[in-house]
Amino acid sequence: MRVRCAPFTLVIPALVIITLAQPTDLTVIIVEPVNLTSSRPGSILLVVRNLGAAPAENVHLTLAATGCAELLDERGVWRSNLSLMLGNVTVGAAKRVLVPVRCRDGTGTVVATAFADNADPSFASIKVYAEKEPAPAWAFPAVGLVVAALAACFGRKALKSRRRKTRRRAERVK
């Protein structure tokens, strides 16, 4: 699935869910796409759900960011890897995790892996394409005003200088 969020295009691949003979079945779903502008933070909402017949014990969620993507940890530091302990997830229950993410210019990927003591791992990933933020609409008139103000200032100086030279010549002639 491809999502276009101005100014970013996000590609959300199909979820890879691995289930063997484990009593629980964990799934990871990336619910909210990243809506970022270059180097400004956004967020990803991840849902870890237990679809098995028994509670999932000691559920961990690991996130790995590559390329331009960076994740914010609980101490406010931007990192490329996070590991979160979600505890036990009862049958049919879901745990939601909101993770701040930012992306500098370029492309990046965030891969989420959920695993438990009695469940096989489950994976989901999202690709982020960052584009530079367009210049604001007010920037072009503002630049014009600055140039006009500078021209007026230097034009005034040039005019005063020209008048002084004319007066000096007139005084010499007298």
C-alpha positions in Angstrom: 0.0 0.0 0.0 1.3 3.4 -0.9 0.2 6.5 1.0 1.0 10.1 -0.1 1.1 12.6 2.8 2.4 16.0 1.7 5.3 16.4 1.5 6.1 12.7 2.1 5.3 9.4 0.4 5.1 6.5 2.7 5.2 2.9 1.6 3.5 0.5 4.0 4.3 -3.1 3.0 2.0 -6.0 3.9 2.5 -7.3 7.4 4.6 -10.5 7.8 3.0 -12.6 10.5 4.8 -15.8 11.5 2.8 -18.4 13.4 4.0 -21.9 14.3 3.0 -24.2 17.1 3.0 -21.5 19.7 0.0 -21.1 22.0 -0.2 -17.3 21.3 -0.2 -15.4 18.1 1.1 -11.8 18.2 0.6 -9.3 15.4 2.2 -5.9 14.9 0.2 -3.3 13.0 1.4 0.2 12.1 -1.8 2.2 12.3 -0.8 5.8 11.6 1.5 6.8 8.8 4.2 9.3 9.4 3.2 12.8 8.3 6.5 14.7 8.5 8.3 17.6 7.0 12.0 17.5 6.7 13.7 17.2 10.1 10.4 17.9 12.0 9.2 15.1 14.3 6.0 13.1 13.7 4.8 9.8 15.3 4.0 6.2 14.4 1.2 4.4 16.2 1.9 0.7 16.6 -0.6 -1.9 17.9 0.6 -5.2 19.3 -2.4 -7.6 19.5 -2.6 -11.2 20.9 -4.8 -13.3 18.6 -3.9 -16.6 20.2 -5.6 -18.9 22.7 -3.3 -18.1 25.7 -1.9 -14.9 27.2 1.4 -13.7 25.7 4.0 -13.5 28.4 6.8 -10.9 28.6 6.0 -9.2 25.3 8.9 -7.1 23.9 8.7 -4.6 21.1 11.9 -3.7 19.3 12.2 -0.9 16.7 15.0 -0.4 14.3 15.3 2.7 12.1 17.6 2.9 9.1 18.5 5.7 6.7 17.2 9.1 7.6 14.8 7.8 10.3 15.4 8.4 14.0 13.3 7.4 17.0 12.9 9.3 20.2 13.5 7.3 23.4 12.0 7.9 26.9 15.0 10.2 27.8 14.4 12.5 24.9 17.4 11.2 22.8 17.1 10.5 19.1 18.3 6.9 18.4 18.2 4.3 15.6 17.1 1.4 17.9 14.5 1.2 20.7 13.5 -1.8 22.9 10.2 -1.6 24.8 8.8 -4.0 27.4 5.1 -4.3 27.1 4.5 -7.0 29.8 1.8 -9.6 29.4 -0.9 -9.3 26.7 -4.2 -11.2 27.5 -6.1 -13.1 24.9 -7.8 -10.7 22.4 -6.1 -7.7 24.0 -4.0 -5.1 22.3 -1.3 -2.7 23.5 -0.8 0.6 21.7 2.6 2.3 21.5 3.1 5.9 20.1 6.7 6.4 19.0 8.0 9.9 17.9 10.0 9.7 14.7 11.9 12.2 12.6 13.6 11.9 9.2 16.2 14.2 7.7 16.3 14.5 3.9 16.4 11.2 2.1 14.7 7.8 2.8 14.4 5.7 5.9 12.7 2.5 7.2 11.3 1.7 10.6 11.0 -2.1 11.4 9.0 -3.2 14.4 9.3 -6.7 15.9 7.1 -8.0 18.6 8.0 -11.2 20.5 7.1 -13.0 23.7 8.3 -15.9 25.8 5.5 -18.1 24.3 5.0 -16.6 20.9 6.9 -16.4 17.6 8.0 -13.0 16.5 5.8 -10.7 14.3 7.2 -8.0 12.0 5.9 -4.8 10.4 7.8 -2.1 8.6 7.2 1.4 7.2 9.3 3.3 4.7 9.6 7.1 4.9 10.6 9.3 2.1 11.5 12.8 3.3 11.5 15.8 1.0 12.6 19.3 1.7 10.0 21.6 3.0 8.9 24.1 0.4 9.6 27.8 1.2 6.7 29.5 2.8 4.6 31.7 0.6 5.4 34.8 2.6 9.2 34.3 2.0 9.2 35.6 -1.5 7.5 39.0 -0.8 9.6 39.4 2.3 12.8 39.0 0.3 11.5 41.6 -2.1 10.8 44.0 0.7 14.3 43.5 2.2 15.9 44.1 -1.2 13.7 47.2 -1.7 14.6 48.6 1.7 18.3 48.0 1.1 18.1 49.7 -2.3 16.3 52.7 -0.8 18.9 53.0 2.0 21.9 52.8 -0.4 20.1 55.0 -3.0 19.6 57.7 -0.4 23.3 57.5 0.6 24.3 57.7 -3.1 21.9 60.7 -3.6 23.3 62.5 -0.5 26.9 61.9 -1.7 26.0 63.2 -5.1 24.5 66.4 -3.6 27.6 67.0 -1.4 29.8 66.7 -4.5 27.6 69.2 -6.4 27.7 71.7 -3.5 31.5 71.4 -3.2 31.9 72.1 -6.8 29.5 75.1 -6.6 31.5 76.5 -3.6 34.8 76.1 -5.5 33.3 77.9 -8.5 32.2 81.0 -6.4 
